[in-house]
């Protein structure tokens, strides 16, 4: 074995050109795969860090419209009391806080609230201090907080003495009791976090059954399967529907493994899609290397024949060639890790998760083990066929004919052609995958989404639930003052306050009933998205009023309740009727009727490219006719002609003038918000697949060039005879080009089938993404064929210049 290794290194040193090309090919293929496996590992495969996370389960409320709804507090408590399958259950929800320290500007913090059973159930051991337990679910025990590791390090320089310190959250002194370990943050599941606080049940909350806002997480008991727990949950859901039909009729309970929820279906599917396509790049690299090794073994046929003649077995020949192949791939893998370290940094810095750019994507032990396995596999895959063919060569023929064997030539030619067809087919699949995302992003950038984001500066204001903003009048006074100040900003053409802007989606969906029409069965009512907006919202957002009127200052509390609906809702729910004057309500036991006063165009939130909306129906209501105390989290938008940077600063000043303890978060232009929150991920995928396609195309073209050059060299005597018998140079040109064209045609035909499969798979992942374009795939196939033909031109032109006398003399 050591002798084989020494001989392999001598061969590499003897042929540095071959070694360099092989190393570069493998480094590209393995580097691409190491990069994508690092991303897959960080987003999908990496352990959550929680104790035995495979036993953790998310518990959702289900309905005919959706399988993953949140749950009401009363239903959660009833389910907790009746279930037998879980060791413990914990409730949680997203939250936000305003940090206002003396002498410091107010700052918005992202957080969550958890019931007290969560930390013991998850097996969380704090870095510093302690967590909180079930006793903090009781009223009067909630003025404590846990800090995340990242917030602790960025704001308090990892000072352990922060435990026991009081900080002002929402103007209320709160005691820091501990710091959570880094793995708790789970950005792909819960998003970026700064602070965790107790859920804090009170008597009213415990009895609430008609407001569903809680997430539930549970740990299965040992020996209990998910199927058994689901069966029990379905039985409990039936009992709740029987006992509380107004809120639970038609409602089920759906269990999903937490590891699947935390990684997200979209993240998981796109990551696997990119990983599979990265594997295609490695296959192309292996095919290229196999072709190189076929050429090398043809040139070494006399050397290998001599080795067999002096006593070496065929197995020893195969072993020698495989060792050379695996050594090359191992060296290529080492270079691939260096390339991956650069690629991972580029991708990690381009990922945006809930307000934060950048995501930790380490090249850890798991990644290095994958690289090692990929390197060995690449060496074996690319070296096995050439080694096997070399071992089958006829020794006598090889010794008689020098470097040109005879028995294995036909087999080698066939294998070369199969490999190059595979390369071209895989390259076309990669090009099609890249074009799918590039085309989709082009269409999105030019689509009419029903509103005009250009010229809008947006931000978020979150009022705290404290004595300063407990009543409707207090909240209303704050936002009315803010609207007035926003209207006075330089260049301001209009302003709005709304629960949602059409960037990531609408706030919530509820069932709707229509006065005078038969009410559908409970749980089967049409769903509508609701948005609560200030007067002038439609004009500021650039929407079109199609019928009736918008909202005015007269649409306030105490006046007739009014609503504006979108055109699809008007067309579907009021077919052949004028919707103006009709009355609609939610599905509460006591209807609260809103008179329809207007119809506006449909608006498509950008997040709908990720998943289809629950409903196409949209309802807008005046913000002053909804309890303000329920709407503490509000979006603001200003349409302006002034530079965005100056407007952002002026917005902060406007809020500070009303209440110095209140910050404005996430200020940006609407275009920047769309890019950060929605489109940046798809743009990144398009760039990644574009790189894959470019690498695949280059490798396939170089491989085709090498094969045609080799076949042309092999046919030199034949070409000499043809030209001696009167063949013209153009006929020789088409003879050689024909070989390449036939290979390109077969590769393109197979690649078109693979492209169809990739597009179908992408459509399944992103059913609303406008990337499908059959004509574009045909164009890509034509481009690939053109590149392939261009790669054949150089050897074809060389064949035209062959001197028949010299060719025949050499033969």
C-alpha positions in Angstrom: 0.0 0.0 0.0 2.8 2.4 0.9 4.5 1.6 -2.4 1.2 2.4 -4.2 1.0 5.7 -2.4 4.6 6.7 -3.3 4.0 5.7 -6.9 0.8 7.8 -7.0 2.6 10.9 -5.8 5.4 10.4 -8.4 2.7 10.2 -11.1 1.2 13.5 -9.9 4.5 15.2 -10.0 5.3 13.7 -13.4 2.1 15.1 -14.9 1.4 18.5 -13.1 -1.0 19.7 -15.8 -3.3 16.7 -15.4 -3.0 17.0 -11.6 -3.9 20.7 -11.6 -6.9 20.3 -13.8 -8.2 17.3 -11.8 -7.7 19.2 -8.5 -9.5 22.3 -9.8 -12.4 20.2 -11.0 -12.8 18.4 -7.7 -12.3 21.5 -5.6 -15.2 23.2 -7.4 -17.5 20.2 -7.1 -16.7 19.3 -3.5 -16.5 23.0 -2.5 -20.0 23.6 -3.8 -21.4 20.6 -1.9 -19.5 21.5 1.3 -21.0 25.0 1.2 -24.6 23.8 0.7 -24.3 21.0 3.3 -23.1 23.7 5.7 -26.2 25.7 5.0 -28.4 22.6 5.2 -26.8 21.5 8.4 -27.3 25.0 10.0 -30.9 25.5 8.9 -32.3 22.0 9.0 -30.1 19.2 10.4 -28.3 20.9 13.3 -29.6 19.8 16.7 -31.8 22.3 18.6 -29.7 21.8 21.7 -32.8 21.0 23.8 -32.9 17.8 25.7 -34.2 14.9 23.5 -35.8 17.3 21.0 -37.2 14.4 19.0 -39.9 14.0 21.7 -41.0 17.6 21.5 -44.3 18.2 19.7 -46.2 21.3 18.6 -49.9 21.2 19.3 -52.1 23.2 16.9 -55.8 24.0 16.6 -57.0 22.7 13.2 -60.0 23.6 11.1 -61.1 23.0 7.5 -59.2 26.2 6.5 -55.9 25.4 8.2 -54.1 22.7 10.2 -51.8 25.0 12.2 -53.8 27.6 14.1 -53.0 29.0 17.5 -55.1 28.0 20.6 -57.1 29.9 23.2 -56.0 30.0 26.8 -59.1 28.1 28.1 -58.7 25.4 25.5 -55.0 25.0 26.4 -55.8 24.6 30.1 -58.6 22.1 29.3 -56.3 20.1 27.0 -53.5 20.1 29.7 -55.9 18.8 32.3 -57.3 16.0 30.1 -54.3 14.7 28.2 -52.2 11.7 29.3 -49.6 11.5 26.5 -47.3 14.3 27.5 -44.9 14.8 30.4 -45.6 18.5 30.3 -47.2 21.2 28.1 -46.1 24.8 27.8 -47.8 27.8 26.2 -45.9 30.6 24.4 -46.4 33.6 22.2 -44.3 36.3 20.5 -43.9 39.6 22.4 -42.1 42.9 22.1 -40.9 45.3 24.7 -39.6 48.8 24.8 -36.3 49.2 26.8 -36.0 52.7 28.2 -33.0 53.1 30.5 -32.2 56.5 32.1 -30.2 58.7 29.8 -30.5 56.2 26.9 -32.7 56.5 23.8 -35.7 54.1 23.9 -35.0 50.8 22.1 -37.4 48.1 20.8 -36.7 44.5 22.0 -37.9 41.3 20.4 -39.1 38.7 22.9 -41.4 35.9 23.9 -43.6 34.9 26.8 -43.6 31.4 28.1 -45.6 29.5 30.7 -43.6 28.3 33.6 -43.3 24.7 32.6 -41.4 25.5 29.5 -37.8 25.6 30.7 -37.9 22.3 32.7 -39.6 20.6 29.8 -37.0 21.8 27.4 -34.1 20.9 29.7 -32.7 24.5 29.6 -29.9 25.2 32.0 -29.2 29.0 32.2 -25.7 30.3 31.6 -26.1 32.7 34.6 -28.7 32.9 37.3 -32.0 30.9 37.0 -35.1 30.4 34.9 -38.7 30.7 36.2 -41.1 27.9 36.9 -44.9 27.3 37.1 -45.3 29.6 40.1 -44.8 32.6 37.8 -48.0 31.7 35.9 -49.9 33.3 38.8 -50.8 37.0 38.8 -48.3 39.3 40.6 -45.3 37.1 39.8 -44.5 38.3 36.4 -42.0 41.2 36.8 -39.0 39.2 36.0 -37.1 38.6 32.7 -34.5 36.3 31.2 -32.0 37.7 28.7 -30.8 35.8 25.6 -27.1 35.2 25.3 -26.7 37.5 22.3 -28.5 40.4 24.0 -26.5 39.9 27.2 -23.2 40.1 25.4 -24.1 43.0 23.1 -25.7 45.2 25.8 -24.1 44.1 29.0 -20.7 42.8 27.8 -21.5 39.4 29.3 -21.4 40.8 32.8 -22.6 38.1 35.3 -23.7 40.8 37.7 -26.6 41.7 35.4 -28.6 39.0 37.3 -30.6 40.8 40.0 -30.4 44.2 38.2 -33.6 46.0 37.3 -34.3 47.2 33.8 -37.2 49.3 32.5 -39.3 47.3 30.1 -42.4 49.2 28.9 -41.7 51.8 31.6 -42.0 49.1 34.3 -39.0 47.9 36.5 -38.3 44.3 35.7 -35.7 42.1 37.5 -33.3 40.1 35.4 -33.1 36.6 36.9 -31.0 34.8 34.4 -29.3 34.5 31.0 -30.3 31.7 28.6 -27.8 29.6 26.7 -27.1 30.5 23.1 -29.0 27.5 21.6 -32.3 28.8 23.1 -32.8 31.5 20.5 -33.6 29.2 17.6 -33.8 32.0 15.0 -35.3 29.8 12.3 -38.2 28.9 14.6 -38.8 31.8 17.0 -36.8 34.5 15.2 -34.4 36.9 16.8 -34.9 37.2 20.6 -33.7 39.6 23.3 -35.9 39.0 26.3 -38.1 36.2 27.7 -40.8 36.8 30.3 -43.5 34.8 32.0 -46.8 34.4 30.3 -48.6 35.7 33.4 -52.1 34.1 33.6 -54.9 36.1 35.2 -58.4 35.0 35.9 -59.8 36.6 32.8 -57.1 35.1 30.5 -57.8 31.6 31.9 -61.4 31.8 30.9 -60.8 33.2 27.3 -62.0 30.7 24.7 -62.8 32.9 21.7 -59.3 34.5 21.3 -56.7 32.1 19.8 -53.2 33.4 20.2 -51.1 30.8 22.0 -48.6 28.3 20.7 -48.3 25.0 22.6 -45.3 22.8 22.9 -45.3 19.4 24.7 -42.9 16.6 25.5 -44.2 13.1 24.8 -43.9 10.5 27.6 -41.5 7.7 27.1 -43.0 5.0 25.0 -45.9 7.1 23.7 -45.9 7.5 19.9 -47.0 10.5 18.0 -49.8 8.5 16.5 -51.2 7.5 19.9 -50.9 11.1 21.1 -52.8 12.3 18.0 -55.6 9.8 18.6 -56.0 11.0 22.2 -55.9 14.6 21.0 -58.7 14.0 18.5 -60.8 12.5 21.3 -60.2 15.6 23.5 -61.1 17.9 20.5 -64.4 16.1 20.2 -65.2 16.6 23.8 -64.3 20.3 23.7 -66.6 20.6 20.6 -69.4 19.0 22.5 -68.9 21.1 25.6 -68.2 24.4 23.9 -69.8 24.3 20.5 -69.8 28.0 20.0 -66.0 28.1 19.9 -64.9 24.5 19.1 -67.5 23.0 16.7 -65.6 21.7 13.7 -62.2 22.4 15.4 -59.6 19.7 15.8 -56.2 19.3 17.4 -53.2 18.6 15.2 -49.8 17.4 16.4 -46.5 18.1 14.5 -43.0 17.2 15.6 -41.3 20.4 16.8 -38.1 19.7 14.8 -40.2 19.9 11.7 -41.9 23.1 12.8 -38.7 24.9 13.9 -36.9 24.3 10.6 -40.0 25.3 8.6 -41.3 23.5 5.5 -40.1 26.2 3.1 -36.6 26.4 4.6 -36.3 22.6 4.6 -37.5 22.0 1.1 -35.5 24.8 -0.5 -32.4 23.7 1.4 -32.8 20.1 0.2 -33.5 21.3 -3.4 -30.2 23.3 -3.4 -28.4 20.4 -1.8 -29.6 18.0 -4.6 -28.6 20.5 -7.3 -25.2 20.9 -5.7 -24.8 17.2 -5.9 -25.4 17.5 -9.7 -22.3 19.8 -9.8 -20.3 17.1 -8.0 -21.5 14.5 -10.5 -20.5 16.7 -13.4 -17.1 17.1 -11.8 -16.8 13.3 -11.3 -17.8 12.6 -14.9 -15.1 15.1 -16.0 -12.5 13.5 -13.8 -13.5 10.1 -15.1 -13.0 11.3 -18.7 -9.6 12.6 -17.7 -8.6 9.3 -16.2 -9.8 7.4 -19.2 -7.5 9.5 -21.3 -4.7 9.0 -18.8 -5.2 5.2 -18.7 -5.2 5.1 -22.5 -1.9 6.9 -22.5 -0.6 4.6 -19.8 -1.8 1.4 -21.4 1.8 0.2 -22.3 3.0 1.0 -18.7 0.0 -0.9 -17.2 0.5 -3.8 -19.6 4.2 -4.1 -18.5 3.1 -4.2 -14.9 0.7 -7.1 -15.6 3.4 -8.8 -17.7 5.9 -8.8 -14.9 3.5 -10.3 -12.4 1.1 -7.7 -11.2 -2.5 -8.9 -10.8 -5.4 -7.1 -12.4 -6.7 -6.3 -8.8 -3.3 -4.6 -8.1 -3.7 -2.5 -11.2 -7.3 -1.5 -10.2 -6.1 -0.7 -6.6 -3.2 1.5 -7.9 -5.5 3.5 -10.1 -8.2 3.8 -7.4 -5.6 5.0 -4.9 -4.5 7.7 -7.3 -8.1 8.7 -7.8 -8.9 8.8 -4.1 -5.8 10.8 -3.3 -6.7 13.4 -5.9 -10.2 13.7 -4.6 -8.9 14.0 -1.0 -6.7 16.9 -2.1 -9.6 18.4 -4.0 -11.7 18.1 -0.9 -9.2 20.0 1.2 -9.2 22.8 -1.4 -13.0 22.5 -1.5 -13.2 23.3 2.2 -11.2 26.5 1.6 -13.6 27.5 -1.2 -16.6 26.6 1.1 -15.3 28.8 3.9 -15.6 31.8 1.5 -19.0 30.6 0.1 -20.4 30.1 3.6 -19.5 33.6 4.7 -21.2 35.1 1.6 -24.4 33.1 2.2 -24.4 33.6 6.0 -24.2 37.4 5.6 -27.1 37.5 3.1 -29.6 35.7 5.3 -32.2 37.9 7.0 -34.2 36.5 10.0 -36.7 38.8 11.9 -34.8 42.0 11.9 -31.3 40.7 11.8 -28.9 40.3 8.9 -26.5 37.3 9.2 -26.9 33.8 10.4 -24.4 31.4 12.0 -23.3 28.8 9.5 -20.3 27.0 10.9 -18.0 24.5 9.1 -18.0 22.1 12.0 -17.2 18.4 12.5 -20.4 17.2 10.8 -19.5 19.3 7.7 -15.9 18.1 7.6 -17.1 14.5 7.9 -19.5 15.1 5.0 -16.6 16.6 3.0 -14.4 13.6 3.7 -17.2 11.2 2.7 -17.9 13.2 -0.5 -14.2 13.3 -1.4 -13.8 9.5 -1.0 -17.0 8.9 -2.9 -16.0 11.2 -5.7 -12.6 9.4 -6.0 -14.2 6.0 -6.1 -17.0 7.0 -8.5 -14.7 8.8 -10.9 -11.9 6.2 -10.7 -13.8 2.8 -10.7 -14.8 2.6 -14.4 -11.4 3.8 -15.8 -9.6 1.4 -13.5 -11.8 -1.5 -14.5 -11.5 -0.8 -18.2 -7.7 -0.5 -17.9 -7.5 -3.8 -16.1 -9.4 -5.5 -19.0 -7.0 -4.2 -21.7 -5.3 -7.0 -23.8 -1.7 -7.1 -22.6 -0.3 -8.4 -25.9 -2.0 -5.8 -28.0 -1.0 -3.0 -25.6 2.7 -4.1 -25.7 2.6 -4.4 -29.5 0.9 -1.0 -30.2 2.7 1.2 -27.7 0.4 3.5 -26.0 -2.7 2.6 -28.0 -4.6 -0.4 -26.8 -7.1 -2.0 -28.9 -9.4 -4.2 -26.9 -10.6 -1.5 -24.6 -10.8 1.4 -27.1 -14.4 0.8 -28.1 -15.5 0.5 -24.5 -13.6 3.6 -23.5 -15.2 5.6 -26.4 -18.7 4.5 -25.3 -18.0 5.3 -21.6 -16.7 8.8 -22.6 -19.8 9.5 -24.6 -22.1 8.3 -21.8 -20.2 10.5 -19.3 -20.4 13.6 -21.5 -24.1 13.1 -22.2 -24.6 12.9 -18.5 -22.7 16.1 -17.9 -24.7 18.0 -20.5 -28.0 16.7 -19.1 -27.0 17.7 -15.5 -25.8 21.1 -16.7 -29.2 21.7 -18.4 -31.0 20.8 -15.1 -28.8 23.2 -13.2 -29.5 26.0 -15.8 -33.2 25.3 -15.6 -33.2 25.5 -11.8 -31.4 28.8 -11.9 -33.6 30.2 -14.6 -36.7 29.3 -12.6 -35.7 31.5 -9.7 -34.2 34.3 -11.8 -37.4 34.4 -14.0 -39.6 34.4 -10.9 -37.7 37.3 -9.4 -37.9 39.3 -12.6 -41.7 38.8 -12.8 -42.1 39.8 -9.1 -40.1 43.0 -9.6 -42.4 44.0 -12.5 -45.7 42.7 -11.1 -48.6 44.9 -10.2 -49.2 43.9 -6.6 -52.1 46.3 -6.1 -50.1 49.0 -4.3 -47.2 51.3 -4.8 -44.2 50.7 -2.5 -41.9 53.3 -4.2 -41.8 56.5 -2.2 -43.0 54.9 1.0 -41.0 55.0 4.3 -42.4 52.5 6.8 -41.8 51.7 10.5 -43.4 50.0 13.6 -44.5 51.5 16.9 -45.4 49.2 19.8 -47.2 50.7 22.8 -46.7 48.9 26.1 -49.5 47.4 28.0 -49.2 49.6 31.1 -51.0 52.4 32.9 -50.0 54.9 30.3 -51.8 53.1 27.5 -54.5 51.0 29.1 -57.6 52.7 27.7 -58.8 53.3 24.1 -58.6 57.1 24.6 -54.9 56.9 25.6 -53.9 54.8 22.7 -56.0 56.8 20.3 -54.5 60.1 21.5 -51.0 58.8 20.9 -51.5 57.7 17.3 -53.6 60.7 16.4 -50.8 62.9 17.6 -48.3 60.8 15.7 -50.4 61.1 12.5 -50.4 64.9 12.8 -46.7 65.0 13.3 -46.0 62.6 10.4 -48.1 64.8 8.1 -45.8 67.8 9.0 -42.6 66.0 7.9 -40.7 67.6 5.0 -41.9 66.2 1.7 -44.8 64.3 3.3 -47.6 63.6 0.8 -49.7 61.4 3.1 -49.4 59.2 6.1 -51.2 56.1 7.5 -51.4 54.0 10.6 -52.4 50.4 10.1 -52.2 47.0 11.8 -50.6 45.7 8.6 -48.9 46.8 5.5 -48.9 44.6 2.4 -45.3 43.5 2.8 -45.5 40.3 4.8 -49.2 39.8 4.9 -52.4 40.7 6.8 -52.8 40.5 10.5 -55.3 37.7 11.0 -58.1 35.8 9.3 -61.6 35.2 10.7 -64.8 33.7 9.5 -67.4 36.1 8.0 -71.2 36.0 7.8 -73.5 38.2 5.7 -76.7 39.7 7.0 -79.7 38.3 5.2 -78.0 35.2 3.9 -78.0 31.7 5.3 -75.2 31.2 7.7 -72.8 28.3 6.8 -72.1 25.6 9.4 -69.8 26.6 12.2 -66.2 26.4 11.1 -67.2 26.4 7.4 -67.7 30.2 7.1 -65.6 32.0 4.4 -62.4 33.3 5.8 -61.4 37.0 5.5 -58.2 38.8 6.3 -58.8 41.9 8.4 -56.8 45.1 8.4 -57.5 48.1 10.6 -56.4 51.4 9.0 -56.6 55.1 9.4 -58.4 57.5 7.0 -56.4 58.1 3.8 -54.8 54.6 4.0 -55.8 53.6 0.5 -54.4 56.8 -1.1 -51.2 56.6 0.8 -50.6 53.0 -0.2 -51.4 53.7 -3.9 -54.5 51.5 -3.9 -57.5 52.0 -6.2 -61.1 52.7 -5.0 -63.4 50.9 -7.3 -66.8 51.5 -5.8 -68.2 53.6 -3.0 -65.9 55.6 -0.7 -63.0 55.2 1.6 -62.8 56.1 5.3 -63.0 59.6 6.7 -62.5 61.3 10.1 -66.3 60.8 10.7 -65.8 57.0 10.9 -65.1 57.0 14.6 -66.3 55.2 17.7 -70.0 55.7 18.2 -70.8 56.2 14.5 -72.2 53.6 12.2 -69.5 50.8 11.8 -68.3 50.6 8.2 -65.9 48.4 6.2 -64.3 48.4 2.8 -63.8 45.0 1.0 -61.6 43.9 -1.9 -62.9 43.3 -5.4 -62.5 39.5 -5.2 -64.7 39.4 -2.0 -67.2 41.6 -3.7 -67.4 39.4 -6.8 -67.5 36.0 -5.0 -69.6 36.7 -1.9 -72.0 39.2 -3.7 -72.4 37.7 -7.2 -74.5 39.9 -9.4 -75.2 42.3 -6.5 -74.0 45.7 -5.5 -72.1 45.1 -2.2 -72.4 48.8 -1.1 -74.8 48.9 1.8 -74.6 45.2 2.6 -73.7 44.3 6.2 -71.0 41.7 7.3 -69.9 40.4 10.7 -67.5 38.1 12.3 -68.6 34.7 13.6 -68.9 35.7 17.3 -72.1 34.5 19.0 -73.4 38.1 19.0 -72.8 39.5 15.5 -71.1 42.9 15.2 -72.3 44.3 11.9 -70.2 46.5 9.6 -71.8 48.2 6.6 -69.8 47.9 3.4 -69.2 51.4 2.1 -66.5 50.8 -0.5 -64.6 48.3 -2.7 -60.9 48.5 -3.4 -58.6 46.5 -5.7 -57.0 43.3 -4.5 -53.6 43.6 -2.7 -51.1 40.7 -2.8 -48.7 40.7 0.1 -45.3 39.7 -1.0 -45.1 36.9 1.6 -47.8 35.0 -0.5 -45.0 34.0 -2.8 -43.9 31.6 0.0 -47.2 30.0 0.7 -50.8 30.4 -0.7 -53.0 32.7 1.4 -55.6 31.2 3.6 -58.2 33.3 1.7 -58.4 35.8 -1.1 -60.9 37.9 0.8 -59.8 41.2 2.4 -61.7 43.5 4.8 -60.5 46.9 5.9 -62.1 48.7 9.0 -61.5 52.1 10.4 -59.0 52.0 13.2 -61.0 54.3 15.4 -64.0 51.8 15.4 -61.9 49.0 16.9 -60.8 49.0 20.5 -57.4 50.8 20.5 -56.2 48.9 23.6 -56.3 45.8 21.4 -54.0 47.4 18.8 -50.8 48.2 20.5 -48.6 47.0 17.7 -49.0 49.4 14.7 -47.3 50.0 11.4 -46.8 53.5 10.2 -46.1 54.6 6.6 -45.3 58.0 5.1 -45.4 58.7 1.4 -42.7 61.3 0.8 -40.5 63.0 -1.8 -37.7 63.6 0.8 -34.6 61.3 1.2 -35.5 58.2 3.2 -32.6 58.7 5.7 -33.9 62.2 6.7 -37.5 60.9 7.0 -36.4 58.1 9.2 -34.7 60.5 11.6 -37.7 62.8 11.6 -40.0 59.8 12.4 -38.0 59.0 15.4 -38.0 62.6 16.6 -41.8 62.7 16.1 -42.4 59.7 18.3 -39.9 61.0 21.0 -41.7 64.3 21.1 -45.0 62.5 22.1 -43.4 59.9 24.5 -39.6 59.7 25.0 -40.0 56.1 26.2 -41.4 54.9 22.9 -39.0 53.8 20.1 -39.7 53.3 16.3 -38.4 50.0 15.0 -37.7 48.6 11.6 -37.6 52.0 9.8 -36.8 51.6 6.1 -38.2 52.2 2.7 -40.9 49.8 1.6 -38.6 48.5 -1.1 -35.9 47.7 1.5 -38.5 46.1 3.8 -39.7 43.9 0.9 -36.1 42.9 0.1 -35.2 42.1 3.6 -38.3 40.3 4.8 -39.3 38.5 1.6 -37.3 38.6 -1.6 -33.7 38.5 -0.3 -34.0 34.7 0.3 -35.2 34.0 -3.2 -32.6 36.3 -4.7 -29.9 34.4 -2.7 -31.2 31.1 -4.0 -31.2 32.4 -7.6 -27.6 33.5 -7.2 -26.5 30.2 -5.6 -28.2 28.2 -8.4 -26.8 30.6 -11.0 -23.3 29.8 -9.7 -24.0 26.1 -9.8 -25.3 26.4 -13.4 -22.2 28.4 -14.5 -19.8 25.9 -12.9 -21.7 23.0 -14.4 -21.8 24.6 -17.8 -18.1 25.3 -17.8 -17.2 21.8 -16.6 -19.5 20.2 -19.2 -18.2 22.3 -22.0 -14.6 21.6 -21.0 -15.4 17.9 -20.8 -17.1 17.9 -24.2 -14.1 19.7 -25.7 -11.7 17.1 -24.2 -13.7 14.2 -25.5 -14.1 15.5 -29.0 -10.4 16.4 -29.0 -9.4 12.9 -27.9 -11.8 11.3 -30.5 -10.4 13.5 -33.2 -6.8 12.5 -32.3 -7.9 8.9 -32.4 -9.4 9.4 -35.9 -6.4 11.2 -37.3 -5.5 8.3 -39.7 -9.1 7.9 -40.8 -9.3 11.6 -41.5 -6.0 11.4 -43.4 -7.4 8.7 -45.6 -10.6 10.6 -46.2 -8.7 13.7 -47.3 -6.4 11.7 -49.4 -9.4 10.2 -51.2 -10.8 13.7 -51.9 -12.8 14.8 -48.8 -13.0 18.6 -48.5 -12.0 20.5 -45.2 -15.7 21.5 -44.7 -16.7 17.9 -44.9 -14.2 17.0 -42.2 -15.4 20.0 -40.1 -19.0 18.7 -40.2 -17.8 15.1 -39.5 -16.2 16.2 -36.2 -18.9 18.7 -35.3 -21.5 16.0 -35.9 -20.1 14.0 -33.1 -20.5 16.9 -30.7 -23.9 17.9 -32.0 -25.2 14.3 -31.5 -23.9 14.2 -28.0 -25.3 17.6 -27.2 -28.7 16.6 -28.6 -29.0 13.5 -26.5 -27.8 15.3 -23.4 -30.3 18.1 -24.0 -33.2 15.6 -24.5 -32.4 13.9 -21.2 -31.8 17.2 -19.5 -35.2 18.5 -20.5 -36.8 15.6 -18.7 -34.7 16.4 -15.6 -35.6 20.1 -15.9 -39.3 19.3 -15.9 -38.8 17.3 -12.7 -36.9 20.1 -11.0 -39.5 22.8 -12.0 -42.3 20.5 -10.7 -40.5 20.1 -7.5 -39.9 23.8 -7.1 -43.6 24.5 -7.8 -44.5 22.1 -5.0 -42.3 24.0 -2.6 -43.4 27.4 -3.8 -46.8 27.1 -5.4 -47.3 30.9 -5.7 -43.8 31.7 -7.1 -44.0 32.9 -10.7 -41.0 31.0 -12.0 -42.5 28.5 -14.4 -41.6 29.3 -18.0 -41.5 26.4 -20.5 -40.2 28.6 -23.3 -37.3 29.7 -21.1 -36.3 26.1 -20.5 -36.3 25.5 -24.3 -34.1 28.6 -24.7 -31.8 27.4 -22.0 -31.5 24.0 -23.9 -30.7 25.9 -27.1 -28.0 28.0 -25.3 -26.5 24.8 -23.8 -26.4 23.2 -27.3 -24.8 26.3 -28.8 -22.1 26.3 -26.1 -21.6 22.6 -26.7 -21.1 23.1 -30.4 -18.8 26.0 -29.7 -16.7 23.7 -27.5 -16.4 21.3 -30.5 -15.2 24.0 -33.0 -11.6 24.0 -31.9 -10.9 20.3 -32.4 -13.0 20.4 -35.5 -11.0 23.2 -37.0 -7.8 21.4 -36.0 -9.1 18.4 -37.9 -9.5 20.5 -41.1 -5.8 21.3 -41.0 -4.6 17.7 -40.8 -2.0 16.9 -43.6 -3.0 13.5 -45.0 0.6 12.7 -46.0 1.8 13.3 -42.4 -1.2 11.4 -40.9 -0.6 8.4 -43.1 3.1 8.4 -42.6 2.6 8.4 -38.8 0.2 5.5 -39.1 
